[in-house]
Amino acid sequence: MTTPASTGTPTVAGADPDAVPATAPTATTAAPAAPAAPAVDRRNSFDVLRLLFAICVIYSHAFALVGQEEPTAWGRTLGNLGVHGFFAISGYLIAASWDRSPSLTRFGLYRALRIVPGVVVAMVVAFAVARPFGQYADNPVPFIVNGPVWTLTWEVVAYGALALLGLTGVLRPGAFPAFAGAAWVVYLANIGAPDDFTAAVVPMLLMFLGGALLHVRPEVLRREVVVLAGIGLALSASPQVFAFLVAGVTRVVPFLFAPAVPADLVRVVVYLLSFPVVVVALGLWRTRLVLRHDISYGTYVYGWPVAQVAVAVALRNEVDLSPAALFGLTLVGTLPLAYLSWRLVERPALRLKTLVARRGEASPPRDLIMAGRRARREP
């Protein structure tokens, strides 16, 4: 998962807090104009999508936390689907963040300021409220105080990988598609492997990769590509329909999947290719929904603890909670906490990014300092 809220973008469209002039003005030489930073339109719907994905995770977990099977779509739980949405959006926005400010120090600091304060406070709260209930020992899902945060580990791994690609020059329009293609070849060579890493972690990373690719090569988001991705996503929603279509295609072109490839694996590939395209396209759609307060991250990290408390209280009072009732109670308890997390923890931490950016603007770049020293040594 994502984390659901890691944009790393300046609040003013087109502003680049990391931009510095290549040379400084002197008394006799005018400073050359700095190249304009690419426009960054903050009027997108990504915050709304992240919130919807976080609510999707809460809804899915409402079934698991009362001991029932989670609802599924596209062959995965709705919670997993929500996490995939987080990773696709994160890949797109984090690639844009690196593109605007390709500094490893700033990049790492910005990511830490976005993720660490919120999750640290959430975990402190989660453990504090779990203690009176014996770490939920009697709950259907015992001893897990905040289940979804495990995805943040892989979110950080994705950030580190993207920074490495940026430093080595791979995160460029000419090189990154080849890297993405190579990653897909490795995945396809291991698709269907029974281990949890291939089944659960790799798809999240592929979503992040897809989102990043859509930023690096934005021309991919042509109307016909988005429509094709939407059709692929719709057809792959039903395993029966997709298996029927694959069977029909292989009868017409019998060598297409030789040796035979199960239709379910083809369906997984279609989903993994289509989903990030549809998600990013929705986030950039002309009709844009903007949230005044980005409560998606707080909703994600507080949803599970609130639900566990609700289940524990219900068990103590011998109340049988349905998934729908637990979902409603969880939302009522989580959204205010998410708002407080945004106002009191996340937003104050993000303001430190502005201070860092201003300090960077005030500090002369290293090459300018060295050039000045060399000039003083010359006769």
C-alpha positions in Angstrom: 0.0 0.0 0.0 0.6 2.6 -0.2 0.7 4.7 1.3 -2.0 6.4 0.3 -0.8 10.1 0.6 2.6 10.7 -0.6 2.6 13.3 -3.3 5.7 15.3 -2.6 4.5 18.1 -4.9 4.7 21.9 -4.3 1.4 23.5 -3.4 1.7 26.1 -6.2 1.2 24.9 -9.7 4.4 25.2 -11.7 6.5 26.1 -8.7 9.8 24.3 -8.2 11.3 24.8 -4.7 14.5 23.0 -5.7 15.3 25.1 -8.7 18.6 27.1 -8.6 20.2 29.2 -11.3 23.2 27.7 -13.0 25.2 30.9 -12.6 24.8 33.8 -10.3 24.5 37.4 -11.5 27.5 39.7 -11.3 28.0 43.4 -11.5 28.9 43.0 -15.2 27.0 39.9 -16.3 23.3 39.4 -16.2 22.1 36.0 -15.0 20.8 33.7 -17.7 17.1 32.9 -17.4 16.5 29.6 -15.6 14.6 27.0 -17.5 10.9 27.0 -16.6 9.8 24.1 -14.4 7.1 21.9 -15.9 3.7 23.0 -14.8 2.3 20.9 -11.9 -1.4 21.0 -11.8 -2.5 20.3 -8.3 -6.2 20.4 -9.3 -6.4 16.7 -9.8 -8.6 14.0 -8.2 -5.8 11.9 -6.7 -6.7 12.8 -3.1 -10.3 11.7 -3.7 -9.2 8.5 -5.3 -6.8 7.7 -2.4 -9.6 8.3 0.1 -11.9 6.0 -1.9 -9.2 3.4 -1.9 -8.7 3.7 1.8 -12.4 3.3 2.4 -12.3 0.3 0.1 -9.6 -1.2 2.4 -11.8 -0.6 5.5 -14.8 -2.2 3.9 -12.8 -5.3 2.9 -11.3 -5.6 6.4 -14.7 -5.3 8.0 -15.4 -8.8 6.7 -12.1 -10.3 7.8 -12.2 -8.8 11.3 -15.5 -10.5 12.0 -14.2 -13.8 10.7 -15.7 -13.8 7.3 -14.2 -14.0 3.8 -13.3 -10.6 2.3 -15.2 -9.7 -0.9 -13.2 -10.0 -4.1 -12.9 -8.4 -7.5 -10.5 -9.2 -10.3 -9.4 -12.2 -8.4 -8.2 -10.3 -5.3 -9.7 -8.9 -2.2 -11.1 -5.3 -2.3 -8.5 -4.4 0.3 -5.8 -5.6 -2.1 -7.4 -3.7 -4.9 -7.4 -0.5 -2.8 -3.7 -0.9 -2.0 -2.9 -1.4 -5.7 -4.7 1.9 -6.3 -2.4 3.6 -3.8 0.7 2.2 -5.4 -0.3 3.3 -8.9 -1.0 6.9 -7.8 2.1 6.9 -5.7 4.3 5.8 -8.6 2.9 8.6 -10.8 3.3 11.3 -8.2 6.6 10.3 -6.7 8.2 10.1 -10.2 6.9 13.6 -10.8 8.4 14.7 -7.5 11.8 13.3 -8.4 11.6 14.9 -11.8 11.1 18.3 -10.3 13.7 17.9 -7.6 16.3 15.2 -8.4 18.2 15.5 -5.1 18.6 12.4 -3.1 18.7 14.3 0.2 15.6 16.3 -0.5 13.8 13.4 -1.9 14.5 11.2 1.1 13.6 14.0 3.5 10.4 14.8 1.8 9.3 11.2 1.7 10.2 10.7 5.4 8.2 13.9 6.3 5.2 12.6 4.5 5.1 9.0 5.8 7.0 8.8 9.2 5.2 11.3 11.5 1.7 10.0 10.6 2.4 6.3 10.9 4.5 6.7 14.1 1.7 8.5 15.9 -0.9 6.0 14.5 1.1 3.1 15.8 1.5 4.7 19.2 -2.3 5.2 19.3 -2.9 1.7 18.0 -0.8 0.0 20.7 -2.2 2.2 23.4 -5.8 1.3 22.6 -5.0 -2.4 22.1 -3.5 -2.8 25.6 -6.8 -2.7 27.5 -8.2 -5.4 25.2 -5.2 -7.7 25.6 -3.9 -7.1 22.1 -7.3 -8.3 20.8 -6.6 -11.8 21.9 -10.3 -12.8 21.7 -10.9 -11.1 18.4 -11.3 -13.2 15.2 -8.0 -11.7 14.1 -6.0 -11.6 17.3 -2.8 -9.8 18.2 -2.6 -7.6 15.1 -3.0 -4.0 16.2 -2.6 -2.4 12.8 -2.6 -4.8 9.9 -2.4 -2.5 6.8 0.9 -0.7 7.7 3.0 -3.6 6.4 2.4 -2.2 2.9 4.3 1.0 3.8 7.5 -1.0 4.0 7.2 -1.8 0.3 6.2 1.7 -0.4 9.5 2.9 1.0 11.3 0.2 -1.0 9.6 1.5 -4.2 10.7 5.1 -3.3 14.3 3.9 -2.8 14.3 2.0 -6.1 12.9 5.0 -7.9 15.6 7.3 -6.4 18.3 4.8 -7.5 16.9 4.8 -11.0 16.8 8.6 -11.0 20.4 8.8 -9.9 21.6 6.4 -12.5 19.8 8.1 -15.3 17.3 5.3 -15.9 14.3 7.4 -15.0 14.3 9.1 -18.4 11.9 8.8 -21.3 14.5 6.9 -23.4 15.6 4.4 -20.8 12.8 3.9 -18.3 10.4 2.0 -20.7 13.2 -0.5 -21.4 13.6 -1.0 -17.6 9.9 -1.4 -17.2 9.8 -4.0 -20.0 12.7 -5.9 -18.4 10.9 -5.9 -15.1 7.8 -7.3 -16.8 9.8 -10.1 -18.5 11.2 -11.2 -15.1 7.7 -11.2 -13.6 6.2 -13.1 -16.5 9.0 -15.7 -16.2 7.9 -16.3 -12.6 4.1 -15.7 -12.8 2.1 -18.2 -11.0 4.8 -19.0 -8.5 3.3 -20.1 -5.2 5.3 -17.8 -2.9 3.8 -14.8 -1.2 6.3 -12.4 -2.7 5.4 -13.1 -6.3 1.6 -13.3 -5.5 1.3 -10.2 -3.2 4.3 -7.9 -3.2 5.4 -8.0 -6.9 1.9 -6.8 -8.2 2.1 -3.8 -5.8 5.5 -2.9 -7.2 4.3 -3.3 -10.8 1.5 -0.9 -10.0 4.0 1.6 -8.8 6.1 1.0 -11.9 3.1 1.5 -14.1 2.3 4.8 -12.4 5.9 6.0 -12.7 6.0 5.0 -16.4 2.8 7.1 -17.1 4.6 10.2 -15.7 7.9 9.5 -17.6 6.0 8.9 -20.8 2.8 10.9 -20.5 2.0 10.4 -24.2 1.0 6.8 -23.3 -2.2 8.3 -21.7 -3.8 8.8 -25.1 -7.6 8.4 -25.3 -7.4 5.2 -27.3 -5.0 3.7 -24.7 -7.2 4.7 -21.8 -10.3 3.2 -23.5 -8.4 0.0 -24.3 -7.3 -0.3 -20.7 -10.8 0.3 -19.5 -12.1 -2.4 -21.8 -9.4 -4.8 -20.6 -10.2 -4.0 -17.0 -13.9 -4.6 -17.6 -13.4 -7.9 -19.4 -11.0 -9.2 -16.8 -13.4 -8.5 -13.9 -15.2 -11.8 -14.5 -13.1 -15.0 -14.7 -15.9 -16.8 -16.6 -16.3 -14.1 -19.3 -12.5 -13.8 -19.7 -12.0 -17.6 -19.9 -14.7 -17.7 -22.6 -13.0 -14.9 -24.6 -9.6 -16.5 -24.3 -11.0 -19.8 -25.4 -12.5 -18.2 -28.4 -9.3 -16.4 -29.4 -7.2 -19.5 -29.1 -9.6 -21.4 -31.3 -9.1 -18.8 -34.0 -5.3 -18.4 -33.4 -4.4 -21.8 -31.8 -0.7 -20.9 -31.5 -1.3 -17.8 -29.5 -0.7 -19.3 -26.1 1.5 -22.2 -27.1 2.6 -23.8 -24.8 -0.8 -23.5 -23.0 -1.1 -20.6 -20.6 -4.0 -20.7 -18.1 -6.6 -18.1 -18.8 -6.4 -16.9 -15.2 -2.8 -15.9 -15.6 -3.6 -14.0 -18.8 -6.4 -12.3 -16.8 -3.9 -11.3 -14.1 -1.6 -9.7 -16.7 -4.4 -7.8 -18.3 -5.5 -6.5 -14.9 -2.0 -5.4 -13.9 -1.4 -3.6 -17.2 -4.9 -1.9 -17.3 -5.5 -0.9 -13.7 -2.7 1.8 -13.3 -3.7 3.4 -16.6 -7.3 3.7 -15.6 -6.5 4.9 -12.1 -4.1 7.6 -13.3 -6.4 8.7 -16.1 -9.2 9.1 -13.6 -7.0 11.2 -11.4 -6.2 13.5 -14.3 -9.7 13.6 -15.7 -11.2 16.9 -16.7 -13.8 16.8 -14.0 -11.6 17.1 -11.0 -12.6 16.6 -7.4 -10.3 18.3 -4.9 -10.3 17.7 -1.2 -9.7 20.6 1.1 -8.1 18.2 3.7 -6.1 15.1 2.6 -7.4 12.6 5.1 -6.7 9.5 3.0 -3.5 8.5 4.8 -5.1 8.9 8.2 -8.0 6.9 7.1 -5.7 4.1 6.0 -3.6 3.9 9.1 -6.4 4.3 11.7 -9.1 2.2 10.0 -7.8 -1.2 11.3 -7.3 -0.1 15.0 -10.7 1.5 15.1 -12.3 -1.7 13.7 -10.4 -4.0 16.1 -11.6 -1.9 19.1 -15.2 -2.0 17.8 -15.0 -5.8 17.5 -13.5 -6.2 21.0 -16.2 -4.0 22.6 -18.9 -5.9 20.7 -17.5 -9.3 22.0 -17.4 -8.0 25.6 -21.0 -7.0 25.3 -22.0 -10.1 23.4 -23.1 -8.1 20.4 -23.0 -9.9 17.0 -21.5 -7.4 14.5 -22.2 -7.8 10.9 -19.6 -6.6 8.3 -21.9 -3.7 7.3 -22.3 -2.6 10.9 -18.6 -2.8 11.6 -17.9 -0.9 8.4 -20.2 1.9 9.4 -18.8 2.1 13.0 -15.3 2.1 11.6 -15.9 5.0 9.3 -17.6 7.0 12.1 -14.6 6.5 14.3 -11.8 6.7 11.7 -12.7 9.8 9.7 -12.4 12.2 12.7 -9.1 10.6 13.6 -7.9 11.0 10.1 -8.8 14.7 10.1 -6.9 15.2 13.4 -4.0 13.3 12.0 -3.9 15.6 8.9 -4.3 18.9 10.9 -2.1 18.1 13.9 0.6 15.7 12.5 0.8 15.4 8.7 0.2 19.0 7.6 2.7 20.5 10.2 5.3 17.9 9.0 4.7 18.8 5.4 5.3 22.5 6.2 8.8 21.6 7.0 9.3 20.7 3.3 8.6 24.4 2.5 11.3 25.5 5.0 13.8 23.0 3.5 13.0 24.3 0.0 13.4 27.9 1.0 16.7 27.1 2.6 17.8 25.4 -0.5 17.0 28.5 -2.6 18.9 30.7 -0.2 22.0 28.5 -0.3 24.3 28.8 -3.3 24.9 25.6 -5.2 28.2 23.8 -4.6 29.5 24.3 -8.2 29.0 28.0 -7.8 30.9 28.1 -4.6 33.8 26.2 -6.1 33.8 28.4 -9.2 34.1 31.5 -6.9 37.0 29.9 -5.0 38.9 29.1 -8.3 38.3 32.7 -9.5 39.9 34.1 -6.3 43.0 31.9 -6.8 43.5 33.1 -10.4 45.8 36.1 -10.9 
